[in-house]
Amino acid sequence: MQLLIHITNHEDTVNPIMEKLLEEGFHGATIVDCEGMLNAINQDSVDAPSIFGGLRKFVNPDRQTNKMILLVLKDEEVSHAIEVIHGIAGTLKLPNTGILFTVPITRWEGVAKD
C-alpha cells in the first residue's frame, strides 16, 4: 500500500481530479487545506515580512490556501491514479504546478485490504 499525496495551489483542478478518480474506481480520497512555508512565515513571523513575501501578498492578497489530496492505494494502482491527476492538472515538471509523491504504508486501519 502507498499514500499518494498531491499538493496544488490550482484549486480549480481539485474537484475535477476527485470526480475523475471516482469515475476510475478510486475511493476514499481526502482533501486538506494546507499552506506553504513562505506563506506561513510571512503571516506568522514577528519580524517584518521579506520584501518578496510582502510584494506577493500585495499583488495577490486573496490567494487561497493550497489543497492537498491524500489517497491510499494498492501498489499496482499508483501509476493509474497519477495518470488521472496528470490528465487534469497537466505535467508537474513546470514551476508553480504543484507536487506529487507517494510514501509506503506499512500499517493501516479503517481501509479495505482486499
N, C-alpha and C positions, 0 to 999 in steps of 0.2 A: 504494500500500500504506500501511496505517496500523497503528500499535501501539496496541491498546486496553489500558488499564490500569484495573483496578478494585481498590480497596483497601477492605477492610471489617474491622471488629472483630467481626462476627457470623459466627463460624466455622461455625455450623450451616447457613449458606446456601451455603458454598463447594462441597461435594460435589454438592448438587442443581443448582447452576449448571453445574458441569462436566458432569454427566450430561445436562442439557438441551442444552448446547452440542453435545455429541457426537451426541445424538439429532437435532439440527437440521443436522448435517453439518459442524460446525466441528471441526477437528483441530489438535493441536499446542499447546494452551494449557499454560501453566506456572504453578504456584503457588509463591510465595516467601513465607516468613515475614518480617515487617517490624515496625518499631516506630516509633511516633510521636515527635515531637520532645520533647513534655513528659515522656513516659515515659522517654526516653533521658536527658534532662537530670537527672531525679530519681534515676536509677540511677548515672550516671557522674560526677556533679558532685562535686568535692572539698568544695564548700560544703554546708551543711545544705540539704536539700530545702525547697522552698517549702511553706507550710502546706497549700495545696490539693493539691499532689502527695502530701504525706505523708498527708493525710486520704484521698485516693483509694486509696492503697496499703493503708491500714488497713481501709477499707470492702470492698475487693475485692483481697486480697493474691494470689490465684491467677489473676488476669487473664492470659489467654493473649495471645500476640503477635497482631498484625493479620495478615491474609492479603492478598497481592497477586496477582491473576490477570493474566497477560500473554498476549495473543493477537494474532498478526499476521494482518491481514485485508486483503482487497481493499477498495478504497474503497466499492464497492457493497454489501459485506457488513456494514459497520459498524452501520447502523441496525437490522438484524435481530439482530445479536449484543447490542446494547444493549436491545432489546425482551426478549430472553431473560433478561438479567440483571434488568431491572425486573420481569419476571414472577415471579421467585423472591425477589428482595431487596426489591421494592417501590420506591416513589419514594425518590430520594436527596436530595430537597429538604429533608427534615426533619433537625434536628441529630442527630449520632451515628448516621447511617445509612450512612456511607461516602462515597467519592468515585469518580468515573469520568471518564476523559478519554482522548483519543486524541492521538497525535503522528504526523506524517508520517514515513514511512521512505523515504529516498532511495537506499539501497543495502542489499542483503541477500544472504546466502549460506546455503545449507542449507535453504531454504524453496522449495517448488514454486512456480513462477512462471506456471503455466497459467491 
